[in-house]
Amino acid sequence: MKFTVPVQSIISPLLQVAGICTSNPSNPDDLSQFLLVEVKHDCVIFTGTDNAVQLQAVVPLAEGSCESEGVFMIDAHKAIDFFKTLGNEDDLSLELVEDDDSIRITSSQANYTMRVRQLTDDKTFPLFAVQEDGEPKIFKIEEQKLRYMFEKSTFCVSHDNYRDYLKGVRFEIKESDISLFALDGHRMAALEAQLPEPVDGEINILMTFRGVAELQKLLSTSPEHILTMSVTNRFVSTKVGCYTLTNQLLNTKYPNVRSVIPKDCYPEIAVSLADLKTYVRRVSLFSNKRMNHINLTFTQNKLDLFSQNSEHEVGKASLEIDFPDPEGFREINLNADYLKDFLQAIDTTEVVFGFAPPYQNTLLRPREEVNEMGVRLRYVVSHIMV
């Protein structure tokens, strides 16, 4: 195998795909720590996996640049370390030396030799068998909209909880309605939007956090780009530019999270987002580090913020609010970091607090509940009992 390729055409896809591979140097037989490279006459294909997410990039080759086809595996992290040091000036010539299990990488001013592994009958690369997983269901969504929904929800995903349903992002699709849920057991993001085309039946899937994060990197901010996602029994896959991403779905029972969203809230109280951000940040500095809570008390036209730590240090602040009820009173204790995360995600001038029986959770949302992209954004946070 031998081919020549401009460096700038392969560096970005190679690094993107290699970055998804696992790191397990103690087990040389774990092939998920290798990058699979397939060289064909018209393209080079990079494939990497962490056993839950598979990413593939197809890079076209100029006519005549491939002298012979071939396939090999290279240590993904070694490839990252090497290729990210290269500039964009030279063409590279890569030649597989099969008898020596190595590749020679040659440019106009330098040459290098790197060890590779070749595929054998007893060691095949762990590719996902998507084609054997049943007839796919298809749905389409604007890339910009999906990227925005990921940005506003994934911070709520749990990274260390043993319950599998807390480790991903839930998609619930019915006709033209799509809902995304992300939760960690104490807080939840619930987003709703419309698809450009209705789907047949219903689609309910749970993507892993890694799958969502890798897909988010690939999505554009253009409202004109439409993403087509294909769902089978065990996988969801999609193509973005030269990349094809496949995520092995989390197979677990998902709870009825809609039931914890406060409904028919009264009162609903709007607060200046900029002022609340400022004083939550300041007052929370004095919170107890073990509980890390901040007290919010809503009374007639006033919001009081309070925190105190074990050293009897105190933080207090008061904000004017539009809550004209002279009998009005609502007191809650929230995790300060959760509250700051929610306020950072909201991008309107005011944030609305909503309360409804049995008053175990508080609803937070932007003042304009549905934004210009047609995304409805709501957050739910559990109260801290003190």
Secondary structure, DSSP 8 states (H G I E B T S, - for coil): -EEEEEHHHHHHHHHHHHTTS---TT-TT-GGGEEEEEE-SSEEEEEEE-SSEEEEEEEE--TT-EEE-EEEEEEHHHHHHHHTT--SSSEEEEEEEGGGTEEEEE-SS-EEEEE-B--BTTB------GGGS---EEEEEEHHHHHHHHHTTGGGS-SS-S-GGGSEEEEEEETTEEEEEEE-SSEEEEEEEE-SS--SSEEEEEEEHHHHHHHHHH--S-TT-EEEEEE-SSEEEEEETTEEEEEE---S----GGGGS--S-SSEEEEEHHHHHHHHHHHGGGS-TTT-EEEEEEETTEEEEEEE-TT--EEEEEEE-----TT--EEEEEEHHHHHHHHHH--SSEEEEE--TT-SEEEEEESSSB-TTS-EEEEEEE----
